[in-house]
């Protein structure tokens, strides 16, 4: 189970404890009631102005525990890099599902204050919007690439200057595909403008489906799909950042190929 400590200081892997029969048969039914309780508690705190960053990290740990109770197995590698980061930074990763937005705060926030670039719909969901708004994300809507770029550059730099790290998913929309040569450079641009390092995060999170019946963000839970997070080493932006961008894409691409020998389950939009 997810560690009781507030910090993951080294590699982590879900224990081999066998999942319950109910989890094996109905993982989504096991997970979502627990997740809803976590989010409801967080939203009530946020409405009262009591939801600070420590509370956010604790909520995120609650989500991770709920996923594991539903049979999802997680592996986290090189988390100790977070101990060595001495300034705000831009975390950059591929984007597969809602899972990474919910779980990454449990890993990063105990070490570094952090927030996300998120789509507009995430701050419009009933209940959950109070939680998301309290974390001061940069919000984009994907209707105007030029306007979104401006928001990400301006909003990202503002938060970094306040000492808050950013998590950026350059792919924008979630996808189980990763096309290395089309991985855009927005994270490098933000880091260069703010004068901070970038830290790659490779992930596989298709255990949380994007095929929900009415709300696509809340699809089926698939324990047969292992969850992976791996952090790379911080990189200072050099020159125009092209070499950094190539290194980021290669780090994520190499892990993605290793973790998806068996093709991930297709997601529907």
C-alpha positions, 0 to 999 in steps of 0.5 A: 500500500501507499507509504504512510510517510508524507514523502516518497524518498526512493523507488516505490512499488505497490506491495504484492498483497492480493487484491480482494475478490470484489476488486478483481471483479469490479475495480471501478466500483471499488475505486470510485466511491473511495475517490469521491469521498476523498474529493468531497472532503477536500472540496469542503475544506477548500470551500472553507479556505482550509485546503492548503498544499499539505492537505492537497498532498494528503488528498492525492495520497488518498487517491493513490491508496484508493487505486491500489485498493482496486488492484492497480499496481504502481511503480515510481522510480528516481523519486529521490531526484526531488530531494536534490531540486533546490529551486522551482522547476518545470516538470514535463511529461506525456499525458495519458489519463486523469490519474497523473493529475490526481496522483502526482501531487502526492509525489511532488508536493511534499518536496516542492510546491507545485501546480498544473496547466489544466484544461478548462473542464477540470475546474468546472466539474461540481465539487472537484472544481473547488479543489482544483481552483485552490491549487492555482493552476494555469487554465487553458481551453484548447480552442485557441493555440495562440491564446493558450500559449500566451496563458501558459508562458505568462501564467507559468512564469508568474507561478515559478517566480512565486516559488511554485513549480509547474507540471506541463503536459505538452501533448495537451489532450490525453492520449495513449500514443506518444509521438516523440518528434511531435512532442512540443517544446512549451515546457522548455520555453516556460523554463527558459523564460523563467530561468529554471530547470526542466525535469522530465517525467515519463509515465504510463497511466492508462489504468484509469480509462478516459472512456467514461459514459457521461464524463470521459475523464472518469472511465473504467479502472483497469488493474491489468494496466500497470502504472509507471512514473519515472523522473529524470534528472533536472536540466538547465536550459542551454542556448535555444533549448533544442538539445534539452527538448530532444533529451526530454523527448528521448527520455520519455519516448524510451520509457514509453516504448519499454512500458508499452511492449503490449499496446495500451488499451485504446482510449476514446474521446 
